[in-house]
Amino acid sequence: MRIKIVCAGKIKEKWLSEGIAEYVKRLSKYCSVEFIEVPDSPDSIPVSRALETEGKLMLTKIGDSDHVWVMDLHGRLMTSEEISDKLIKGLEKGGSTLTVVIGGSNGLSPDIIKRADERICLGNITLTHQMTRLILLEQIYRGFKIAGNEKYHK
């Protein structure tokens, strides 16, 4: 099984990179995790152009048969149990691969949202797109634990 995470920009903070690495290591029991980073658009260009540029680059990293989640503030709020269920079903639909897209600081292009099979919101709070990676990985890890009826802290 494979989780492919397509995202804008690079992680700059060491503590965040270390947290992400920890969850990638934990997830190795269940799946491989691949990060595909596209360049973050500079704040100096109009938001619409930034979204279009990032969106076009992201779409080139998504296969025609990929099952795609987007992390979206306007997506569906789910419990960890619902994420677990969607995770397992998404891996089945995507031929053992789930592609997750995390937009940059401006969000997601309309073309990426149209391509999504699931629009998921991690909460009614604003997170940096870098922090979203860590929280997403934790929820995926929790999802595998739930699906396998394995113990994990509550």
C-alpha positions in Angstrom: 0.0 0.0 0.0 1.1 3.5 -0.8 0.2 7.0 0.3 1.3 9.7 -2.2 1.1 13.2 -0.8 1.3 16.0 -3.4 2.0 19.3 -1.7 3.2 22.9 -2.3 6.5 24.0 -0.9 9.1 22.5 1.4 9.2 22.0 5.1 11.6 24.5 6.7 11.2 23.9 10.4 13.4 21.1 11.8 10.9 20.1 14.5 8.2 19.6 11.9 10.5 17.6 9.6 11.3 15.4 12.6 7.6 14.9 13.5 6.8 14.0 9.9 9.7 11.6 9.8 8.5 9.9 12.9 5.0 9.3 11.4 6.5 8.1 8.1 8.5 5.6 10.2 5.4 4.5 12.1 3.4 4.1 8.9 6.1 1.9 7.3 4.4 -1.1 9.0 1.3 -0.4 6.9 2.3 1.5 3.8 5.0 3.5 2.0 4.7 7.3 2.1 5.9 9.4 -0.8 6.0 13.2 -0.7 5.9 15.0 -4.1 6.6 18.7 -3.6 5.8 21.3 -6.2 7.2 24.9 -5.9 5.2 27.2 -3.6 4.1 30.3 -5.6 5.5 33.6 -4.3 3.2 36.0 -2.4 4.1 38.7 -4.9 1.8 37.2 -7.7 -2.0 37.4 -7.7 -3.7 34.6 -5.8 -5.6 33.4 -8.8 -2.3 33.0 -10.8 -0.6 31.3 -7.8 -3.5 28.8 -7.5 -3.4 28.1 -11.3 0.3 27.6 -11.4 0.4 25.3 -8.3 -2.7 23.4 -9.6 -1.2 22.7 -13.0 2.0 21.4 -11.4 0.0 19.2 -9.0 -2.2 17.8 -11.7 0.9 16.5 -13.5 1.7 14.4 -10.4 -1.8 12.8 -10.2 -2.5 9.7 -12.3 -5.8 9.2 -14.2 -6.7 6.3 -12.0 -5.6 7.8 -8.7 -8.1 8.0 -5.9 -7.6 11.6 -4.7 -8.3 13.3 -1.4 -7.8 17.0 -1.0 -7.2 18.7 2.3 -9.7 21.5 2.1 -11.1 24.0 4.6 -14.4 23.7 2.8 -14.3 19.9 2.8 -16.1 17.5 5.0 -15.3 17.3 8.7 -14.8 13.7 9.8 -14.1 11.7 12.9 -11.0 9.6 13.1 -13.2 6.5 12.6 -14.6 8.0 9.4 -11.2 8.9 8.1 -10.1 5.3 8.8 -13.0 4.0 6.8 -12.4 6.4 3.9 -8.6 5.5 4.0 -9.2 1.8 3.6 -11.9 2.3 0.9 -9.7 4.9 -0.9 -6.8 2.4 -1.0 -9.0 -0.2 -2.4 -10.4 2.1 -5.1 -6.9 3.5 -6.0 -5.3 0.1 -6.5 -3.5 0.2 -3.1 -2.5 3.8 -3.7 -4.1 6.9 -2.2 -3.1 10.3 -3.4 -3.6 13.2 -1.0 -3.2 16.9 -2.2 -2.3 19.7 0.2 -2.5 23.2 -1.3 -0.1 26.0 -0.6 -0.8 29.1 1.6 -3.5 30.2 -0.9 -5.4 27.0 -0.9 -6.3 24.8 -3.8 -7.0 25.5 -7.5 -10.5 24.9 -8.7 -9.1 22.2 -11.1 -7.6 20.3 -8.2 -10.9 20.5 -6.3 -12.7 19.2 -9.4 -10.3 16.2 -9.6 -10.9 15.2 -5.9 -12.7 12.1 -5.0 -12.9 13.3 -1.4 -12.7 16.8 0.1 -11.6 16.5 3.7 -11.3 19.1 6.4 -9.1 18.4 9.4 -10.9 20.9 11.6 -12.5 24.3 11.8 -9.1 25.9 12.4 -6.6 27.3 10.0 -3.3 25.2 9.8 -0.2 26.0 7.9 0.1 23.8 4.9 3.3 22.4 6.4 1.6 21.5 9.7 -1.2 19.9 7.7 1.3 17.2 6.6 2.1 16.2 10.1 -1.5 16.1 11.3 -2.6 14.2 8.2 0.1 11.6 8.7 -1.0 11.2 12.4 -4.6 10.7 11.3 -3.6 8.2 8.6 -1.6 6.3 11.2 -4.5 6.4 13.6 -6.8 5.2 10.7 -4.7 2.1 10.1 -4.7 1.4 13.9 -8.5 1.8 14.0 -8.9 -0.4 10.9 -6.8 -3.1 12.4 -8.4 -2.9 15.8 -5.0 -2.1 17.3 -4.5 -0.1 20.4 -3.5 3.5 20.1 -3.9 6.3 22.6 -7.1 8.2 22.7 
